[in-house]
Amino acid sequence: MTKSQNNKPTRCAGGFGRRTFLKSAVATGGALAVSSFPLVNIARAESGVIKVGVIDLLTGARSAFGEAGVWVEKQLTGLLKAGIKVGGKTYAIEPIIRDSQSDVNRTASIANELVLKENVDLMLINDGQADPANEICDNNGTPAINTGQPMEPWHAARGSTPDKGFPWTFLFMWPVADMFGNYLGLWNSVKTNRKVGTFYVDNAAGQSFKGIFSDTLPKAKFIEVFGGMFRMETDDFSNQVEKWKTGDAQILTGLAFPPHMSTLFGQMGQAGYKPEVNTVAAAALFASAVTSYGPSGNGLTTEIWWSPRWGTASSLTHQTAQQLADDWENSTGKQWTQPLGFSYALWEIGLQALKDSGDPKNREAVRHAIKNLNMETMVGKVDFKNSKFPSTALTELAGGQWLKNKTSKKFPYDLYCTFNGLAPRIKLEDEMKLLSQLT
């Protein structure tokens, strides 16, 4: 990390070290989403305004992970307009929101703008692959709170490990190990031949998933039928399908996004490949994606980050998870989505850290406050203070299955908890079923 003579970070553009610097000065393009929130008491001195930079996933291939971000920020408009009181002084909150457009490299230019030009006091990053942005925050001494990427690949992408962490950037999320533990719990609850077809998008998360899955599957007495890595733009999975079919893989897993899965379902149908269990990470997280698959969406299994039925509530307004989901569905016309709770909790954690800092304009104080946070949020307990990982607070994770909706005629499927072995607080809602058992 670049430092000045007083041993504090020098605010510098990029300086990635092992990375090639992408852009030294940012020209804000028209595609950047600028915050629409009115600044409270605009005439106040700059010292009375807390600038919060927000990197959201609003457009692009991974936008489903961030679609709730701006909606949450609008829901909190009144609270943000009121500002926060710290040490007897009220500070205005100025959110400055930017769209990463699902482009990892773009997050570098956004971060340079927010850190160097806007001089933000805190960064909230709702893009799990914003590695360059986090590096800029670390290099320039800007505290940043992240969500949306499991712990192991979030660290690995910048050459670190969870036990080492980072100086200024923090994550609240679950580990890949817990995700895989939930997958094993789901698979062990049904009878199959224990042959698992795998494939992974070729990025940091995919590499991490591959390493953990390939190591753990044989230990758990499953046989892997490896379909290989694939590029994000891939639209032909016929080779993978043939390998899985030939290898008689009754379970399908890996990491792929909804556009990949839509293509894959068609090619699986053409080849006559019908697995009994389909648990592909990222492909079945969202109701919108599952519904778009038509009949193929029925019975898909996935990890559950958050659900309206988890019994959690807002630390800001005491609104329950179910009430938050109901508001989302009523105002957007869309079914609840798992990242909704995390987009909300990102603001809960950020605002609490600013309040706890004692001086929200002092970045060292804000960083210290984040490291010492232990609070209940919309996604449950977020505990940085007692975590064995210096930059990460682990969140709960369960396993579930998309089944025909039991309570709503508007949305065809809903996600029901069918495995809670790693999160016993979460109530079981159904028994897992093989795809051949569903109609």
N, C-alpha and C positions, 0 to 999 in steps of 0.2 A: 504494500500500500504506500503510495506517495505521501510523504509527510513534510511539514515545514520544520523550521528550526526549533519551534517550541513543542515538537513531538505531537502536534495535532494534525489531522488530515488536511492537506492542501486541496482546495476545491479545484479540481482539474478535469478537463474533458477526457473521458475514456480512460486511457492509461491501463489497458487490460493486462499488460504483461505478456501472457502467453497468447492473447488474442490480438488480431490486427484491429487497430482502432478504426471504427466505422465512419464516424463523423465528428468533427471537432466543434462545430457550431451549428445550431439547428435553425433552419428556416421553417417556421411552422406552416405545414402544407394545409391546403383547404380540406383535406380528408380528415384532419385531426379534429376530434370531437371536443369542443370547448365547453367548459362548464356553463350551465344556464342558471346557476344559483346566484341570486343577488347577494352582493357583499353587504354585510350588516354595518351600518354607520360608516360609510365609505370615507368620511372625513377623518376618521380616527388615525392616530399615528400608526406607522407600520408596525411598531412594537406591540400594538394591541390586536394585531391580526395574525391568526395562525393559518399558514398556507399548507394545505394538504394535497399533495399530488396523488392522482389516482390513475393507474394504468388498468383499463378494463378491456375485456375481450368482447368487442361489440360486433365485429364483422369477420368474415373469413371462414376457413375450414373448421376452426375450433370454437366458433362463436357460441355454440350451444352451452359451453362451459361458463360463458360470461353474460348470457342474455338477461340475467336478473340484476346485473350490476346497476345500471342506470335507473331501473325501476325502484330498487331499494333506496338509492340516493334521493330520488324524488319523494319517496315515502318519508324520508327523514328531513325533508326540506325545512319544516317548521322547527324541528329540534336544532338543526344546524344554524338557522337564522337567529335563534335565541343565543347562540354562542355557548361557551362553557365558562364556569367560574373556577379559578385556580388561585388559591392564596388571597381570597378577597377581591380579586380583579377579574372582570369579565372580558373574555377574549372572543372576538369574532372568528368564525370558521369560514375560510374561503377554499372550497374544493375546486381543484383544477383537473378536469377529467380529460383523458386522452384515450384513443382507441388504438390498440396494438395491431389491429387488423389480422390477427393470428400470425403475424410475421415476427419471428424471433429477433432478427436484425433490426427491425423497426423499433423495438423497445429500447435500443441504445440511443437512437436519436431523440426519442421521447424523454428518456431519462436525462439526457444532457440538457434538454430544454428545461425540464422541471427542476433539476438540481442546480444548474449553473445560471440559467436566465431567470427563472421564477424564484429560485432560492427557497424551495419548499422546506418546511420544518419537519414534515413527516411524509413518507411515501406509503401508500396502500396499493399493493399489486395483486390484482385479481386475474393474473395470467400465469399459469404454472410453468411456462417456458420462457419467462422474461429474464433469462440468465444474464445477458449484457446489462440490463437495467440494474440488476442487483449488484453487479460488479462495480458499476458507476457509483452506486450508493455506498458500497464498502470503501471505495477509493477516496470518496469525498466526505465521509463522515456524516452521511444522511441516514437516519434510522428508517428502516423499511419493514413492513409486515406483509407477508405473502400468504396466499392460499391457492389451492387448485392443483398442486403437484405432490405426489407421495414423497415421503421424506428421503428415501435413498437416491432416486434420480435427481431430486432437487439439489442435493449436495454434490453428487457425482458430476453433474454438468459443469461445475466450476472447480473440479479437481479436489474436492474435499470429501469428508466422510461425516456422518452424523455425530460421532464422538468428538470431532474437532470443531465443526460449526464455522461461523463467520463473525466478523467483528460488529457489523452494523445491520445485517439483514436477518430476519426471523421468519419462521414458518409455523403455521398451525395446520396440521393435516395428519393423516394416518400413514403408517409405513406399508410398503409393498408386502412385507412379511405378514402383516395382518390381513391384507387383501387375499393373499394366497391361502392363509389359514382359513378364511371364510370359504374360499372356493373348495378346499379339501373337505370342510364340514358339509357343504352342500352335496358334493359328489359322493361322500361316504354315506349319505342318508338314503341313497337309491342304489339299485343293483345294476351294474354295468360290467363290461369286460375289462374295465380299468385301463383301456388304451385311450390316450389323449392326443388329439391332433392340435398342434400349436403353430402360430405364425405371429409375427410382430412387426409393427411399423418401425423403420430404421431411424430411430432418434434416441435421445438419452433415456427416455422412459422405456422405450422398447428394449434397448440393450440391458437395462436394469431388470426388467421383467424376465427377459430371456435367461439371464444369469441365475436369478432366483428360482425360476420354474425348472430349468434344466437340472439344477442341483437338488431341488426338493422333491420333484416327481418320483424319481426312483427310490428315494428314502421313504416315501409314503406308499410305496408298492404300486405305483402307476407306471405304465409304459408310454414313453413319449414317441409320437410320430411327428417329427419336426418338419414343418412346411416351409421354414426359412424366414428371412427378413424381407421386407418389401419397402419400396420408396413411397412417400406420401401420395404421389401422383399416380400410383399403380391402379389400373382398372381391369387387370386380367389375373384372376386367381385360379385359372384352370389347372396349372401344374400342382398347386397346393391341394386342390380338391381331389385330384387323381391320387396323390400320395396318401391322403387321409382315407379315401375310399379303399385303396389297395391294402392299407394297413389296418383296416377295420376299426378306425378310431370312433368309438361311440360317444366320446366327450370331445367337444371343440372349445379351445380357449386361446388366449393370446391378447394382443393389443391392436385394435383397429377402430377407426372412427365410423360414424354412421354412413357416410358416402361409400366407404369400402364395403360395409356390411350389406348395403342395398345391392351392390354389384355382386357380392359373393352369394347372396341368397339365390339370385337368378342362375348363377353358374353351378351352384350345388343342385338346384332343381334339374338343370339340363343333364347333369352327370348322374342323377339318381342317388346322391349322397345324402343320407338322412341320419344325422347323429341323434342320440337320445338325450344329450345334455348340451346346451349351447351357452357358455359363460365367457364371452369375449369382452375384456375390459374396454371401457369407453363406448362400446357399440350399443349397450343396452342401459345406459345410465338415465337417459331422458325419455319421458313419455312421448315427446314429439317424434323421436326417432323410432321408438318401438311401434307407435301407431302407424308410422309411414311404411313399416315393413308388412303391413296387412296381416294375414293369418300367420305369417312367419314370426310375428312378434309375440304370439301367445306362448308362454312357457319359457321365455328367455330368462336366464339367471344372471345376477350381478351383485356386486357389493353395494351396500346401502350406506352412503355418507350421512344422510339426514332424511328424516321423514316427518310429515305433519303430526304423526302419531307417536312421536318419541317423548312427549311430555315435557319438552323444553320451553323456555320463554325468554323474551327480550330483557336484558339488563337495563335497557334504556326506557322502555315504555310498559313493561310487563305483559305485552301482547304475547299470546301463546303461539307455538309453532303452527297449530291448526288454524288459528285466526290469521296468521301471516299468509299461509297457503290459500285460505279462502279469499283474502283480499287480492292476492295475485290472480287467482282464477276468475274472480268477478270483474276485475279491472282490465285484464288482458285477454280473457276468453281462452287462455291456455291452461293446460293441466299443470299442477305443481311440478317443480323441477328440483333435483337434489342440490345443485349449487345455490339455490335461493337462500338456504339457511347459512351457507358459508359467506355469501356476498353480504348478508346482514351482519354476521358475526365479525367480519373484517372491520366494519365501522364501530361495532361495540368495543372491540379490543383497542382500536386506534384511539378512540375518544377517551377510554379509561386510562390508557397510557399517558395521554396528554394531561389528564386531570391529576394522575398520581405523580407526575414529574415534579410538581412544585413550581416549575418554570418551563412552560411549553415552548419557549423560544430558545431554550438551552438544549441542544441536541444530545449532549452527554447525559443530561438529566432524563430526557425522553428514552434514550437507549436503556438506561438503568431501570426505568419504570417498566419497560417491556420485559426485561429479563426477570423482573420480580412480580410479574402478573400471575395471579391465580384467581380465576373468576368463572362464574357460570354465564353461559351465552346461549344464543339461539341454537347452537349445535351441541350444547352440553358444556362440560368442564373444559376449560382451556388453561393449562397450568405450565407456564414457563418456569416459574420459581423452583418447583420440585422435580422438573424433568431431568433425566440423566443425560439428555442431549442439550448442549449449550445454546443452540439456536432454534430448537424445535419443541413445540407443545403438541403432544399426540392427542388425537381425537378418536372417539368411538367409531367402530365399524362393525356392521352386521352383514348377513347375507340374505338375499331375497329372490323372489321369482315374480315375474310379470304374469298375472292371471286375469281372467275376465273380471271386470269391475263388479264388486259386490254392492256398491252403494250409489253409483252414478250411471245414468244412461247416456250422459253426454260424452264421457270418455270411455273407450272400449276396454282398456286394461288399467290395472293399478298394480303397484309394487308392494308385495306383502313379505314381511319378515318370515323366513323359513329356517334360519339358523342364527342363533345368538350366543354361540359358545364362547366368543371373545368379547361379547358385550351383554352379559346376563341381565343388565338393567332393561334392555329392550325386549318388549313383549313379543313372543312368537304369535304369528297370525295365521299360519297355514302350514301344511306339510308339503315338501317339495315333491313334484311329480315328473316322471319321464315325459319327453315330448310325445312319445307314442301313446301316452295315456290321455292326452288332451284332445278335445274336439273343437 
